[in-house]
Amino acid sequence: MKINWFPGHMIKALRVMEKEVKNIDIVIYVLDARAPLACLNPEFNKIIKNKPILFILNKIDIADNVKIEKEKIEDCLLNYFSNKVDIVKLNSTMSGAKKIILEKINYLCREKIEKNVSKNINAYIRGMVVGVPNCGKSTLINNLCGKGKTITGDKPGVTRGKQWVNVEKNIQILDTPGTLYPNLENQQFAKFLAYIGSIKDEVVDINELACDFISDIEKQYGTILNNRYQVELLGLPFEKIQQIAIKKNLLIKGGEIDFDRTCFMIIDDFRKGRLGHLTFI
């Protein structure tokens, strides 16, 4: 299965970022901690240039923090750009997220803040939030603002246009649409993005995706599916889907396997954290 999804609004989003970046003091780069390296968008590299970057490893509450540390993902991110870079690991819905992020923004932008103070200039620090679809950008901004000023959803493509919001009296944040890149050459990363919901389910074959998911999760986490579904899974991935369907009684008229429903359930169980703390590297 070849995965590729780059609708027109993403092209427009990249153009908006290119236009607005000259007015930006810091880039807030949100990554889904369940597939952090797959969430790095090469198109952003061309836009960010020399701006300070605050990486947000989001959804850490359902990710595998042990694997993230073992694979030295934070070191990888710190070395990804030559810019001033810092990292925060959090769940964007948690109550303390705002304080942590604002402290990091103020630290990374301290030179401009000190310069403004010395000249008695009352100017905003402006940040631009970027990330792939469904990584939690808008939820994060809503947490920073203390109220629902942006539109959120559990499907990719909810935010379609730029949205400036005031976070503090001296900080403004620009929310941008979740954006992929035109050519998903790394199809393993493309699958990881599909698993976490950054690619619309409608543009992939859910049965193939579930088969690939089973293969990938067994490579990285062994028998975790056996534990979740309380069944000894044997054979090829599609046979394991059959076994899960029977165990969960996901059958249609005549006792046949409801493959689509079973495949959606498996992927949804991962997305909702029901399979445990997982990260694909």
C-alpha positions in Angstrom: 0.0 0.0 0.0 1.5 3.3 -1.1 0.5 6.2 1.3 0.4 9.8 0.1 -1.8 12.6 1.2 -1.1 16.3 0.5 -4.4 18.2 -0.1 -4.5 21.7 -1.4 -5.0 23.4 1.9 -1.6 22.1 3.0 0.1 23.9 0.1 -1.7 27.1 1.2 -0.6 26.5 4.8 3.1 26.3 3.8 2.8 29.5 1.9 1.2 31.2 4.9 4.1 30.0 7.1 6.7 31.2 4.6 5.0 34.6 4.6 4.6 34.9 8.4 7.9 33.5 9.5 9.6 36.9 9.1 7.3 38.2 11.9 8.0 35.2 14.2 10.4 35.1 17.2 10.1 31.4 18.0 8.7 28.3 16.4 6.7 25.9 18.6 7.1 22.5 16.9 4.6 20.0 18.1 5.4 16.3 17.7 3.2 13.3 18.6 5.4 11.4 21.1 4.0 8.1 19.7 5.9 8.6 16.4 8.2 11.6 17.0 10.6 11.2 14.2 7.9 10.5 11.6 6.3 13.9 12.7 9.4 15.8 11.6 8.4 17.6 8.4 11.2 18.4 5.9 9.1 21.2 4.5 9.3 23.0 7.8 13.1 22.9 7.7 13.1 25.3 4.7 10.8 27.7 6.5 12.1 27.8 10.1 15.6 28.9 9.1 17.4 30.4 12.1 14.5 30.8 14.5 14.6 29.4 18.0 12.6 26.2 18.3 10.7 24.8 21.2 9.9 21.1 20.5 6.8 19.9 22.2 6.8 16.1 22.6 3.0 15.9 23.0 0.7 13.0 24.1 3.5 11.7 26.4 0.8 10.2 28.6 0.1 7.5 26.0 3.6 7.3 24.6 6.5 5.1 25.6 8.8 7.4 27.6 11.2 4.6 28.3 11.8 4.0 24.6 12.0 7.8 23.9 14.8 8.0 26.4 16.5 4.7 25.3 16.5 5.8 21.6 17.9 9.2 22.6 15.0 11.0 20.8 15.6 14.2 22.7 19.3 14.3 21.7 18.2 13.7 18.1 15.9 16.7 18.2 18.4 18.9 19.9 20.8 18.2 17.0 18.2 18.4 14.3 18.7 22.1 13.8 21.7 24.4 14.4 19.3 26.9 16.0 18.6 27.5 19.7 16.5 24.5 20.6 14.7 23.2 23.7 12.3 20.4 24.4 9.3 19.9 26.6 7.5 16.5 27.1 3.9 16.8 28.1 0.3 16.1 27.6 -1.2 19.3 26.0 -4.3 19.0 28.1 -2.6 18.9 31.5 -3.1 21.9 33.8 0.6 22.7 34.2 1.5 22.8 30.5 1.0 26.6 30.1 3.5 27.5 32.8 6.2 25.1 31.5 5.8 26.3 27.9 5.8 30.0 28.7 8.9 29.6 30.8 10.7 28.0 27.8 9.4 30.6 25.4 10.7 33.4 27.6 14.0 31.6 28.0 14.6 31.0 24.3 13.5 34.6 23.5 15.3 36.2 26.4 17.7 38.3 24.3 14.8 40.0 22.5 12.9 40.5 25.8 15.9 42.0 27.5 16.5 44.3 24.5 12.8 45.4 24.5 13.0 46.1 28.3 16.3 48.1 27.9 14.7 50.3 25.2 11.4 50.5 27.1 9.6 48.9 24.1 6.3 47.2 24.8 6.3 44.6 22.0 4.9 41.1 21.6 6.9 37.9 21.5 5.4 36.0 18.6 5.4 32.3 18.2 4.2 30.1 15.3 2.9 26.6 16.1 3.7 24.0 13.5 3.2 20.2 13.3 1.6 17.4 11.3 -2.2 17.0 11.4 -3.7 15.7 14.6 -0.6 16.1 16.7 -2.5 18.3 19.2 -1.5 21.8 18.2 -4.9 23.4 18.7 -5.5 21.7 22.0 -2.2 23.0 23.2 -3.0 26.5 22.2 -6.4 26.3 23.9 -4.6 25.3 27.0 -2.2 28.2 26.7 -5.1 30.7 26.2 -7.2 29.2 29.0 -10.3 29.1 26.8 -11.4 27.4 23.5 -10.2 30.0 21.0 -9.2 27.5 18.3 -11.1 24.6 16.7 -10.0 21.2 17.8 -10.9 17.7 16.7 -9.6 14.1 16.7 -9.3 14.0 12.9 -6.6 15.6 10.7 -7.4 18.8 8.8 -9.6 20.5 11.4 -7.6 23.7 11.5 -7.7 25.2 7.9 -6.5 28.8 8.2 -4.1 30.8 10.3 -5.3 32.0 13.7 -3.5 34.5 15.9 -4.3 34.3 19.6 -3.1 36.2 22.7 -1.6 33.9 25.3 -0.1 36.5 27.8 0.0 40.3 27.6 3.3 40.0 25.8 3.0 36.8 23.9 1.0 36.0 20.7 0.7 32.6 19.1 -0.1 31.8 15.5 -1.8 28.5 15.0 -1.3 26.9 11.6 -3.0 24.0 9.9 -1.5 20.6 10.4 0.8 20.0 7.4 2.5 17.0 5.8 5.0 17.1 3.0 4.3 16.6 -0.7 6.2 13.3 -1.1 6.1 10.7 1.7 9.2 8.9 0.5 9.7 7.1 3.8 6.7 4.8 3.7 7.5 3.4 7.1 7.1 6.9 8.6 4.0 7.3 6.4 2.5 4.2 8.1 3.4 5.5 11.5 1.6 8.8 10.7 -1.4 6.9 9.5 -1.4 4.9 12.8 -1.5 8.0 14.9 -4.3 9.6 12.8 -2.2 12.3 11.0 -3.4 10.9 7.6 -7.1 10.6 7.0 -8.5 7.1 7.3 -10.5 7.6 4.1 -7.3 7.7 2.0 -5.8 4.4 3.2 -7.0 0.8 3.1 -7.9 0.2 6.7 -7.4 -3.6 6.3 -3.9 -3.2 4.9 -3.1 -0.6 7.5 -4.2 -2.9 10.4 -2.1 -5.7 9.0 0.9 -3.5 8.8 0.2 -2.2 12.3 0.1 -5.7 13.7 3.4 -6.5 12.0 5.0 -3.3 13.3 3.7 -3.5 16.8 4.8 -7.2 17.2 8.3 -6.2 16.0 8.6 -3.5 18.6 6.4 -4.8 21.5 6.1 -8.5 21.1 2.8 -10.1 22.4 1.1 -6.9 23.6 -1.9 -7.6 21.3 -2.3 -11.0 22.9 -2.5 -9.4 26.3 -5.0 -6.8 25.2 -7.4 -9.2 23.4 -6.8 -12.2 25.7 -6.1 -14.5 22.8 -3.0 -16.3 21.5 -2.5 -14.8 18.0 -1.0 -17.1 15.4 -0.3 -17.0 11.7 -0.2 -14.0 9.3 -1.6 -10.6 10.3 -4.9 -11.1 8.5 -5.4 -14.4 10.3 -4.7 -12.6 13.6 -7.4 -10.1 12.7 -9.8 -13.0 12.2 -8.8 -14.4 15.7 -9.4 -11.0 17.3 -12.7 -10.6 15.6 -13.9 -14.0 16.8 -12.7 -13.2 20.4 -14.5 -9.9 20.3 -17.6 -11.3 18.5 -17.2 -8.8 15.7 -19.2 -10.8 13.2 -21.7 -10.0 10.5 -24.8 -11.9 9.3 -24.0 -15.5 8.6 -21.1 -15.5 11.2 -18.6 -14.0 8.8 -15.7 -11.8 10.1 -16.4 -8.1 10.1 -12.9 -7.1 8.9 -13.5 -3.4 8.6 -14.9 -3.0 12.1 -12.2 -5.2 13.6 -9.4 -3.3 11.8 -10.9 0.1 12.9 -11.1 -1.2 16.5 -7.5 -2.3 16.6 -6.2 1.1 15.3 -8.6 3.0 17.5 -7.4 1.0 20.6 -3.9 2.2 19.8 -4.9 5.8 19.2 -6.9 6.0 22.5 -4.1 4.4 24.5 -5.9 1.2 25.3 -3.0 -0.9 24.2 -0.7 0.8 26.6 2.2 3.3 26.4 3.6 2.9 22.8 6.0 4.7 20.6 7.0 3.8 17.0 10.6 4.6 16.1 
